[in-house]
């Protein structure tokens, strides 16, 4: 699916796999956890296209049945990598074995290191990364402006779009190729059983003035 290979490193700040520490463990152990991550993680579009690599830490809690009850980012760059790490933790809900004496009020830390195995990304300077992160935040604001425009307009998108909006979409690279990539990402999430996140992706296409996701929205997101 992706034009760049990547790998993800999972590290634990809690000794989940030490006998003396009565902490929750992923069903099947460490190897099962690694398989879960490698088969379910989707490297987000912006970070993948801009070679952004980072460590993201998700703080979460489990109930006695191993379900994720709360989850939030405790450390991250504040971009789409955060969203994917959070999505992954929520997707793990129900896959944990929780000791009977475990205090469910305790926070656990799930750190994910996003790292791309792409030679073109290896020589990126920290200054370039900071600039890309800043561009991401600016881009989000501009995409919100586009979305608000389409929410307020009447008629079919594309028929009488404001020239400024069309220019802005071109500047941001919001075109059919972009929408196809978002649809591909959404379909991967549907295969994982993560329909809510997939529908959020598909809805974003509609909100950016495209009808490409309408059939999929009707099929999966009613």
ZAMARGU-4260 file (C-alpha; in steps of 0.2 Angstrom, whole numbers, plus 5000, padded with zeros to 4 digits):
<rodrens>
0) 5000/5000/5000 | 5014/5012/5004 | 5027/5019/4993 | 5040/5019/5008 | 5044/5005/5019
5) 5044/5008/5038 | 5046/4999/5054 | 5039/5003/5071 | 5047/4999/5088 | 5037/4996/5103
10) 5045/4999/5120 | 5037/4997/5137 | 5040/5009/5152 | 5032/4997/5163 | 5039/4979/5166
15) 5024/4970/5158 | 5033/4955/5155 | 5043/4953/5171 | 5036/4939/5183 | 5038/4950/5198
20) 5028/4964/5191 | 5009/4960/5191 | 5005/4971/5176 | 4993/4968/5162 | 5000/4958/5147
25) 4995/4958/5129 | 4986/4941/5125 | 4999/4930/5118 | 5014/4939/5125 | 5027/4951/5117
30) 5027/4942/5100 | 5008/4943/5098 | 5009/4962/5103 | 5023/4965/5089 | 5012/4956/5076
35) 4997/4966/5082 | 5006/4982/5079 | 5015/4978/5063 | 4998/4972/5055 | 4987/4986/5061
40) 4998/5002/5061 | 4995/5013/5046 | 5009/5026/5044 | 4999/5043/5043 | 5000/5051/5026
45) 5007/5068/5031 | 5021/5061/5041 | 5025/5047/5028 | 5026/5060/5014 | 5037/5072/5024
50) 5048/5059/5032 | 5043/5063/5050 | 5049/5050/5063 | 5045/5052/5081 | 5042/5043/5098
55) 5024/5045/5104 | 5018/5039/5121 | 5000/5035/5125 | 4994/5035/5143 | 4979/5023/5145
60) 4969/5013/5157 | 4962/4996/5157 | 4947/4988/5166 | 4947/4970/5173 | 4941/4963/5156
65) 4956/4971/5147 | 4946/4984/5138 | 4954/5001/5136 | 4943/5013/5146 | 4953/5030/5143
70) 4968/5035/5132 | 4977/5051/5129 | 4993/5057/5122 | 5006/5060/5135 | 5020/5064/5124
75) 5021/5067/5105 | 5024/5079/5091 | 5006/5085/5090 | 5003/5079/5072 | 4995/5064/5064
80) 5007/5052/5072 | 4999/5055/5088 | 4982/5051/5081 | 4988/5034/5074 | 4997/5029/5090
85) 4981/5033/5100 | 4970/5024/5087 | 4981/5009/5089 | 4980/5008/5108 | 4961/5010/5107
90) 4961/4996/5094 | 4970/4984/5106 | 4955/4985/5118 | 4949/4968/5124 | 4966/4960/5120
95) 4974/4962/5137 | 4975/4950/5151 | 4973/4959/5168 | 4979/4952/5184 | 4965/4951/5197
100) 4974/4962/5209 | 4978/4975/5196 | 4973/4993/5201 | 4963/4999/5186 | 4965/5017/5191
105) 4984/5015/5186 | 4990/5023/5170 | 5000/5012/5158 | 5011/5019/5145 | 5012/5013/5127
110) 5026/5021/5118 | 5027/5019/5099 | 5043/5024/5089 | 5038/5028/5071 | 5054/5026/5060
115) 5054/5025/5041 | 5066/5013/5033 | 5069/5025/5018 | 5086/5031/5012 | 5078/5048/5007
120) 5073/5051/5024 | 5089/5048/5033 | 5098/5064/5030 | 5083/5075/5036 | 5089/5089/5048
125) 5080/5093/5064 | 5076/5110/5057 | 5067/5101/5042 | 5057/5091/5054 | 5052/5106/5064
130) 5047/5115/5048 | 5037/5100/5043 | 5028/5100/5059 | 5024/5118/5058 | 5018/5116/5041
135) 5006/5102/5047 | 4998/5113/5059 | 4996/5127/5046 | 4989/5115/5034 | 4976/5109/5047
140) 4970/5127/5049 | 4968/5129/5030 | 4959/5113/5028 | 4947/5118/5042 | 4944/5134/5032
145) 4940/5123/5016 | 4929/5112/5026 | 4919/5126/5033 | 4917/5133/5015 | 4909/5117/5009
150) 4898/5116/5024 | 4891/5133/5021 | 4889/5132/5002 | 4874/5127/4992 | 4873/5116/4977
155) 4885/5102/4972 | 4903/5104/4976 | 4914/5107/4961 | 4900/5117/4951 | 4903/5134/4957
160) 4918/5133/4969 | 4926/5149/4974 | 4942/5152/4964 | 4951/5155/4981 | 4946/5139/4988
165) 4952/5130/4972 | 4968/5138/4973 | 4970/5134/4991 | 4966/5116/4988 | 4979/5115/4974
170) 4992/5123/4985 | 4989/5110/4998 | 4989/5095/4986 | 4971/5091/4989 | 4967/5082/4973
175) 4961/5065/4967 | 4977/5057/4971 | 4976/5064/4989 | 4958/5058/4990 | 4962/5040/4983
180) 4976/5039/4997 | 4964/5044/5010 | 4951/5031/5004 | 4965/5017/5004 | 4969/5022/5022
185) 4951/5021/5027 | 4948/5004/5018 | 4963/4997/5028 | 4955/5003/5044 | 4939/4995/5039
190) 4948/4978/5037 | 4955/4980/5054 | 4937/4982/5061 | 4940/5001/5065 | 4925/5008/5056
195) 4923/5024/5066 | 4941/5030/5062 | 4938/5024/5043 | 4922/5034/5043 | 4931/5049/5050
200) 4943/5048/5035 | 4929/5046/5022 | 4919/5060/5030 | 4934/5072/5028 | 4934/5069/5009
205) 4916/5075/5008 | 4920/5090/5019 | 4934/5094/5007 | 4922/5096/4992 | 4924/5079/4984
210) 4910/5066/4981 | 4923/5051/4979 | 4918/5044/4995 | 4899/5045/4995 | 4896/5027/4990
215) 4908/5021/5004 | 4900/5033/5016 | 4883/5025/5012 | 4890/5008/5013 | 4900/5009/5030
220) 4895/5024/5039 | 4876/5025/5041
</rodrens>
